Amino acid sequence: MNRLAKRFVVSFVLSMMIVFNFNSSILIGYYDSDKIPVYGYKIIQVYPHDTEAFTQGLVFKDGFLYEGTGLFRNSSLRKIDLESGKVLKIKKIPDRFFGEGITIFGDRIIQLTWKGNIGFVYNKNTFNLTDRFNYPYEGWGICQDGKYLIVSDGTSTIRFLEPDNFREISRITVQENGTPINNINELEYVKGEIYANIWQSEFIAKINPLNGSISGWIDLTGLLKMENVEKKVDVLNGIAYDRENDRLFVTGKLWPFVFEIELIK
């Protein structure tokens, strides 16, 4: 290939990256797909979802969905009936906070905020605020492995915190073959791995919690069909796992549906 042709190819690739807003994590996932497994999906069931819910965190527990929503002056914590999508309980958070990820640890629900540097702790049954805690980074996603809280801050860093005093115990860098992967967002702990939405993409990363390495990519391209959308929607975000029945749920910000999916390698 001559120099002129090479310049054309490089220019074309760069222009396509801009047009489609690809980030480095997606491109790396494609290039290394022969080494790192890429999973597709099969839709098992579709459930209704509130199109006013700017989903930041999603958890399944005891037969119900729990959801944390975002946006200033509109952030909340919710308990939801999966089958009907009905909001059974809601707790608004102060207008100055932008709600982020949630997780359930014992009888507590823990909710992060984006740039507020404050997390909230609620009683799972009553939604009464029982505690709050501070952290010096942005709050994005949170899950738990039964021992530690696992949090993301929008970079490639994932932290492990003590669930009682929220002290940082350790951290990992999410990376694919040594290349850090940024935009780590909403988290869920599934069968010994951390699942993470990659912000502004249709990919979920499967992450080894011991060293941060990517063990697989889940490609959810086309999950939400635009012909089924009547209102404005935002990006894919929200992962919940039903441990008792081995069911995986995903949704997005302002999406009309929650999808139960099965992964296909």
LINSUL-V677331 format. One record per helix or strand of 3 or more residues. SS is the DSSP state (H for helix, E for strand). FROM is the first residue (numbers start at 1). TO is the last residue. If there is no record, write none. Layout:
SS | FROM | TO
SS | FROM | TO
This chain:
H | 3 | 20
H | 24 | 31
E | 37 | 48
E | 55 | 61
E | 64 | 69
E | 76 | 81
E | 87 | 92
E | 99 | 105
E | 108 | 113
E | 118 | 123
E | 129 | 134
E | 142 | 144
E | 148 | 152
E | 157 | 162
E | 168 | 173
E | 184 | 190
E | 193 | 198
E | 203 | 208
E | 213 | 219
H | 226 | 228
E | 236 | 242
E | 247 | 252
E | 257 | 264
